[in-house]
Amino acid sequence: MSSSLALPARGGSRLAFLVVGLCWLAVLFDGLDMFIYGSVLPHLLATKTFGLTPDQAGDLGSYATFGMLVGALTAGTVADRMGRKKLMVSCVALFSLASGVCALADGITVFGLGRTLAGVGLGGLLPTAISMVSDYAPRGRGAIVIGLLMTAHHAGGILSAYVAKWLVEPVGWQSAFWVCVTPLLFAPVLAKYLPESLSFLVAKGRTDEARELAERYDVELPAAKSSGRQGAADRWNALVNLFRGGEWTQTLLYWLASFGGLLLVYGVATWLPTLMRAEGYELASALYFVVVFNLGGIVGMLVAGRAADRFGAPRISAVWFALTAAGVFLLSVHMPMSVTMVVVFLTGVFLNSAQTMIYATVSIRSDAGDRATAVGWTSGMGRFGAVFGPWLGGQLLAANHGDWGFTAFAIAGLSSMVFIGIAALRGGRSEGTTSEEQELVAAH
């Protein structure tokens, strides 16, 4: 009996390594494309490219996050229908080509169109990648695998700062967006080597294909659901399931927490270099804040993932949001450079992983058939906050109240702390009775 259990464990580890590795690279490019606008923005404002003003810059940042809203809201339903692999390949191709549109833009309109299209691809990729790695994560290790995946997002942010530092001044801002076109070369690699989700194949009745894949990697074939063939209306069942019984209150808490979290994440990601430059720092120093911030994000993902697997993702998320709010507020206070660097690093540690632990909670608590939809809609509803965050920062800067931007973002962090904290308390009272359910709850 022990040997029969060992084979799936080894095969599952190999398959998890392959899936996480490919998804990690895809999310790296996602992070590069997302952060590149914020890294280039101080140069665009300083040189008045396109006659850009702070409020227009905020609008452009919101265009991308609006595209992410569309991509995230549709990703779950599309992925559950056509497959996560095809959707991931399509998303990588879309945001790569859209960056080319930005590089060729001769005005705000075309540039905004490129950022909107890129946002659709960026918004669709992340929840799909999270759902994919969740399918193959070792049991009880879902949160840390998702945390590991999300380190790629912040590695992309670090890369964006160096791309801007090395290329923008000597070559031009367009060069940064041409770099963001290069992930297009990765799309064929993803299409060839990324396996499809086993649970998707089984749900679609492609059992022979699923069995061949399971045998190749020595993993257990997921059991087919007994609900029969899915009709067109059944595509919405996964969404309806999020509101059945008492689930609606938990779903709304996740959505509200995600709104505040993504307002904070994308507001800071878009405006951090510009706000820090407004505090008197040189452009090079402001870009180094992006590097330090994302280094903190990488550390935070690893620390939060381990803590969430032990103490529960919603509990860790609530504590992390409280610490994030404190760190963001401190950035509005002028401090010595060394102290500011420490605060930026710690803020990155807590901010980025706090939001990711919301996704981890939703992913782990969802049924396999509903997982992509649940994560996608949680991310999608949060994207309303992502749209609002960059716009809000631009409006505050245009009104010469840039220091209030940090305060507004801190308030958003506190609101997310409250909502996910309530979700954590409700989850603690409603833990399942079976050993499998208890294990999943323990992984939160």
Salt bridges, closest charged atoms under 4 A:
ASP30 OD1 - HIS153 ND1 3.32
ASP33 OD1 - ARG115 NH1 2.99
ASP80 OD1 - ARG84 NH2 3.63
ASP135 OD2 - ARG84 NH1 2.39
ASP135 OD1 - ARG371 NH1 2.79
GLU169 OE2 - HIS43 ND1 3.41
ASP208 OD1 - ARG211 NH1 3.22
GLU209 OE1 - ARG206 NH2 2.90
GLU212 OE1 - ARG216 NH2 2.80
ASP218 OD2 - ARG14 NH2 3.69
